[in-house]
Structures are given as structure tokens and as C-alpha cells.
Amino acid sequence: MNVKEAASLIALAVTALPNLQEKELAPTAKFWAMVMPDIDFAVGQAAIIRIMREKKFSTLPLPAEIIEIARELKK
């Protein structure tokens, strides 16, 4: 995943997180791209959707959560 794709995933998640909608998340996108370069965008998007369907706290998913679900989805 590149920075642009990571930013798209963050934007998707943030639509459900009003507390983050006014935050500058460009550094987060850069970090996600560094930590998850091997995650395909489509799989990452599916992982974000699954995480957000199950998430009970208003926080952005951690890369480890995305990676775990992405691995499950690829099986």
C-alpha cells in the first residue's frame, strides 16, 4: 500500500469517527504506508470495513489490526 492508498483507507475509517474528522492525518497515512507496504489496497479496504463493523470504541484501527484481518481475508 502506498501513501495515497493509506490515506484513502484512513478517510474511509474516519467517516465513522467524528472525533477524528478535523484532525490532520497525513502523518498517519505515511506511517501506515511504511508499516503495511505488503497489504493490497482492496484487501486493506475489506479489512477496514470488517474492523469498523466490529469496533466498539471510537478509535482509528491500528496497523496490527488491519494486518491481522487482511491475513485472514487472504486465506
Backbone torsions as a table, in degrees:
resi	resn	phi	psi	omega
1	MET	NA	137.4	177.7
2	ASN	-99.1	178.8	-175.5
3	VAL	-62.8	-41.5	-179.6
4	LYS	-63.1	-42.5	178.3
5	GLU	-66.2	-41.3	177.8
6	ALA	-61.6	-42.0	178.2
7	ALA	-62.2	-37.3	177.6
8	SER	-65.2	-40.2	178.2
9	LEU	-66.7	-40.1	178.1
10	ILE	-63.8	-43.6	178.7
11	ALA	-60.0	-39.6	177.8
12	LEU	-61.9	-47.8	-179.7
13	ALA	-65.1	-39.6	-175.1
14	VAL	-67.4	-21.7	177.4
15	THR	-60.0	-25.4	178.4
16	ALA	-99.0	3.0	-176.1
17	LEU	-124.5	80.6	-176.1
18	PRO	-57.9	-27.5	179.7
19	ASN	-67.9	-16.2	-179.7
20	LEU	-107.3	-3.2	-172.0
21	GLN	-66.3	-21.8	179.3
22	GLU	-102.3	5.2	-177.4
23	LYS	-86.5	152.5	174.5
24	GLU	-85.0	111.3	-174.4
25	LEU	-111.0	12.3	177.6
26	ALA	-59.7	-43.3	177.2
27	PRO	-61.5	-34.6	178.2
28	THR	-65.7	-41.2	178.4
29	ALA	-62.0	-42.7	178.1
30	LYS	-62.0	-42.4	180.0
31	PHE	-65.5	-46.2	178.7
32	TRP	-57.3	-42.3	179.8
33	ALA	-63.9	-37.1	178.2
34	MET	-68.7	-39.9	-174.7
35	VAL	-81.1	-28.2	-174.4
36	MET	-124.0	47.8	-177.8
37	PRO	-67.0	-21.8	-177.4
38	ASP	-90.8	-1.4	180.0
39	ILE	-88.7	121.2	177.0
40	ASP	-66.8	141.9	-176.8
41	PHE	-56.6	-47.5	-177.6
42	ALA	-61.8	-40.1	178.2
43	VAL	-69.0	-40.4	176.9
44	GLY	-61.6	-40.1	178.4
45	GLN	-64.6	-44.5	177.5
46	ALA	-62.0	-38.5	178.9
47	ALA	-65.1	-44.3	178.8
48	ILE	-60.1	-45.2	-179.6
49	ILE	-61.0	-44.9	179.5
50	ARG	-63.5	-44.8	179.9
51	ILE	-61.0	-45.4	-176.9
52	MET	-68.4	-27.4	175.5
53	ARG	-68.8	-28.1	-175.9
54	GLU	-102.8	-16.2	-173.8
55	LYS	-67.1	134.4	-179.2
56	LYS	-108.5	-10.0	-179.7
57	PHE	-117.6	144.1	-175.7
58	SER	-81.0	70.6	178.7
59	THR	-134.6	154.5	175.5
60	LEU	-71.2	137.3	178.3
61	PRO	-60.1	145.2	175.1
62	LEU	-81.6	151.5	176.8
63	PRO	-52.2	-38.3	-180.0
64	ALA	-60.9	-37.0	177.4
65	GLU	-65.1	-44.3	-179.1
66	ILE	-64.5	-45.3	-179.8
67	ILE	-61.4	-44.4	-179.5
68	GLU	-60.0	-48.2	-178.7
69	ILE	-69.3	-38.3	178.6
70	ALA	-59.9	-41.2	178.0
71	ARG	-64.3	-41.3	177.5
72	GLU	-62.4	-41.7	-177.9
73	LEU	-67.6	-27.8	-178.4
74	LYS	-81.3	-10.4	-178.6
75	LYS	-70.4	NA	NA
